[in-house]
Amino acid sequence: MSAAPLPVRDGLNPTRLRLPERGPWTTVMEYLLARFPDDAARLREKVALAEVMGGDGVPVTSETEFAPRSFVYLYRDPPIEARVPFEIEILHRDRDLLVVDKPHFLASTPRGRHIVESALVRLRRDLELPELTPAHRLDRVTAGVLVFTVRQEARRAYQLLFEQRLVTKEYEAIAGFDPALTLPRTVHSRIVKERGMLQCIEAPGEPNAHTRIELLEARGDLARYRLLPSTGKMHQLRVHLNSLGIPIVGDSFYPRLYDVAPEDYSNPLQLLARSVEFDDPHTGEPRRFVSERHLSAWERTSNPNP
């Protein structure tokens, strides 16, 4: 994919639209106004300011002809979002990499209703790093080590490490304790997400998700676990612990799906990306980055009456 003809602005990439194969429109402007009728005034402003570009890098005007299956780029207006009241801690920064300690409740990248309040947009804005790109992702409700590339030239080499499973990831979780459960063990299963469903399920068939689970220590009916996934399926760790009858504390998806108010930060999922480790693709040097965060449910077990 060629680079967008508009730069990152306010931490956000321009939106890319592909025009339909056919339609009644004679100009790009007619199509945009038909697709976004509620934004008609802003669309006209953006066209007048040359903030709408064709894929060829030429600004769209009110007379630009509609070209089927061509691309148009434009900036979206950042939504007004309540700030997630937790800060991102920087663990490491160099010419190629930015490694951070992401808090719970902050999305890794813009998605759904979490656009401005995402780690990527915050960091691009705060550190003035327009080319910043995630090498991998963490769920919004998971805290811990998150790796970004700083320069476009460095991006692919580090992303390939994650895609090719050359990164050792270690997670920590607080979940139920079952003394009858034999650990350590490796859970193998096939995890799928059906269209329209929020939860993932384990289905018959060839396993596509593998997690080694180790018991670190137990206190009463809770325990602290080390989780070593060798795959990265959606909700993998949450599904695997739940399948053993020890769901993660604070999980609003497993075993039972329940609603949590958007700004309710009182019960974070007790899952932490504790560390990532890999050989640097440029130097061959071993690199390991470790989260400095702690899981609150475990701290409460050691100090029940603060």
N, C-alpha and C positions, 0 to 999 in steps of 0.2 A: 504494500500500500504506500502510495506517495505521501509526502508530508503535506499537512494542511497548509493552505495558502494564507491562513491567519495565525498569528502567534498566540500563545497562552496569555490570557488576560484575567486578572484577579484570581489567579490560581486555577482557572478552568480552561480546558481545551474548547475550541469552537465546536459546535454541533455540526455533524455532517448529515445532510439529507440526500437521499437518492430520489430523483424525480421518477414518477411512474412511467410505465411503458407507453401508455396512451391516456388521453383525456381531452376535455373540451377547452383546455387553456391554450392561449396563443403566446402568453409571456410567462416568465418565471414569477413575476410579481402577482399575476392573476392566480397562479397555483398556490403561492404562499398565503395570500389573503383568503383563499378558499379553505386551505388546511388549518389556518390559525385565525379564524375570524375575530376572536376576542383580543388578539394582539395587533389588530390592523394599524393602529396609530404608531405603535413602536416599530412595526415592520417598515413602515414608510420612513420613519426617522433613521433606521439603520441603513436602508438603501441610500438615503440622501447623504449619509455620512460615510458611504463606501465601506460599510461593515458587513455586507453580504457579498460573498465571493463565489464565482464559479470555480469548478475544479481546475481550470486553466489559470487561476490567479487573477482573472479579470473581474473587476467589480460588477455586480449585477445592477442594472438600472431598470427604470420602469418600462423600458422598451426591449430588454433582453429577451430574445425568443426562447420559448419553451423547447427544450431538447430532451426527448425521452431518454430515460436511464442515465442521464448526466448527474453530476453531483453539485450541491450547493452547500457552502459553509457559512455559518453565522454564529454570533455570540448569543447565548441564552442569558436572560437577566437572572442574576443570582437570587434565589428565594430568600425570604426573611426567615431565619431559623433561630430557635432558642439555642444558646451556646451550651454545649455539653460541658459541665463544670469541672473538667479534669484536664490536666496538662500532659503534653507529650514530653517525655524526657529523652534527651539525646545521649546515646551510648557511644557512638563513634561517628566521626566524619573525616573523610579524606577526599581526594580529587574525584574518585569514582563512586564511593559509597557513602550513604547516610543510613545509619542503623539507629532505630529509636525503640523506646519502651512505650508501647501504645497502652493507653488506659482502657478499661472496660467502657462500653457504651459509645465509643467513637468508631465510626466506620473507617475502613482502610482507604476506600476510594469513593467518589460520588456514586450514589445509587439510590433509587427510589426517592424518599423524602429527605435523605441525608446527602446533601450536596456540598454546601459550604462547610458544614460541620462534619468534615472527614479529615483524616490524617493527611492525605495528599494535598488537599486545598489549603489547609492551615499551614503546612510546612512550606509549600510553594510561596505563599504570601509572606510568612514570617521571615523566612530565610532568603527570599528573593532568588529562588531556584526554579525557573520556569520549565526546565527540562527534567525535573524530578519525576521519576516513574517507579512504581513498586516492582520489585523483583518477584514478589509473591504476595499473598493476601492473608489476612486474619479476619474471622467473623467479627462483626461489630461488637458482639457481647464477649469476645475473647480478648484478654489482655496479653501483653508481652512483646517479644522481640519481633520487629518488622523491618525488613531490609528494602532500601530504595537505591536506585542508581541515580547519580547526580547528572551525568552527561549522556547525551544520546549515543555517543560513540562507544560507551562502556555498557550500554543497556543489554544488548543481546547476549553477551558472554555470561553475565550473571543470571539472567532469566533462564538460560539453558541449563544451568546447574540445577535449578528447581524443577524444570520440566523433565530432565533426565534422571531425577531422583539421586543426585550426587550430593545432596545436603542432608546432614543428620539433624533431625529436629527432635527436641526433647520438650515434652509438656509436663505440667504438673496439675493435678486435679484433686479436689476434695469431694469425696463421694461416700455413699453408705459403706458400712463394713459388714462383711459376712464371713465369720470365722471358718465356715465350712468350704469356702471358695479356695481352691488350690491356685496359688500364685507363686512365682510368675507364670504367665502363659501368653501365648500369641493367639489372638482372635482373628479368624479368617472368615469373611462373609461377603456376600454380594449386596451392595448398598445401591438402591435406586431411588430416584425421586420422580414420582408420577406427576404428570401435568395437572396443575390446579391444586396440588397438595402442598402444604407447608412442611410437613414432616417427611423425612426420608424413612424408607423401610428396608428391611433385609428380605431378600427374595431368593427363591431357588436359582441355582445356576453357578457358573464358574465364579469363585471369589474374586472380587476386584478391590477389596479393602483389607489391610493387614495391620494389626496393632499389637505390639508387645506391651503387656501391662504388668507392672511391678508394684508390690506393696512396700511403701517406705516406712510407715508407722501407723498405728491405730490408737484412737482415744475414744473409748465408749462405743457409740454406734456410728462414728465417722472414722474415715481413714484418709491418709494422704498417699497418692499414687504417682508413680512415674510412668508416662505414656510415651512410647517410641513408635510412631507410625512410619511405615515404609511406603505408604500410599497417601493420597490426599483427597479422598472423596468428601463430598459435602457432609458436614455434621458427623464425620466418621468417629471421632473419639466419643462424642455424646451418645451415638447409637450403640457403639460397642460396650461402653460401660453399662448403659441401660439394659442391653441384652443379657448381661451377667446378673441383673437384679440389683445393681448398685449405681443408680443414676446420679449424675453430678449435682451437687447442691446448687440451687438457684436456676436450674434448667426449666424454662417455661415451655419447652417443646416435648421433652421426654421425661417420664413415660406419658404424661398427659399434657395436651396443648391448652394453655390458658393465656388470657390477655394480660398484658402489662402496660400501664399508662406510659405514653411516650417519654415523659419526664420523671418517671419513677426510677430513681437510681439506688433504691434502698437494698436491693437483693441481687447483686451481680453474680453472674454465672461463675462458679469457682473453678475456672479453667485458665491456665496461664501458659503461654508459649515461653518456657523457661530459657531455652537456648537454641541457637542454630550454629552449625559447624560445617566447614567446607574447606577445600583447597582452592586458593585464589586462582581463577582461570588465567590470569596474566603472569603471576609470579610463582605459582605453585606453593606459596606459603600457606601453612595451616592457619585458619582464622576461626575464632570462636567468640560469639557474643552472647552475653548472659543477662537476663532480666534482673533488675534490682527490686521488683515488686513482690509483694506478699499477698497470699490469699486470706481474706478477712475471716472466713469461717474457721480456718485453722487457728488463727490467732485468738479467736473467741474461746476455743476449746481449752487453750492453755491459760486463759485468764477470764473465766466465766463471770467474774464480778469486777469489771474495771472501775 
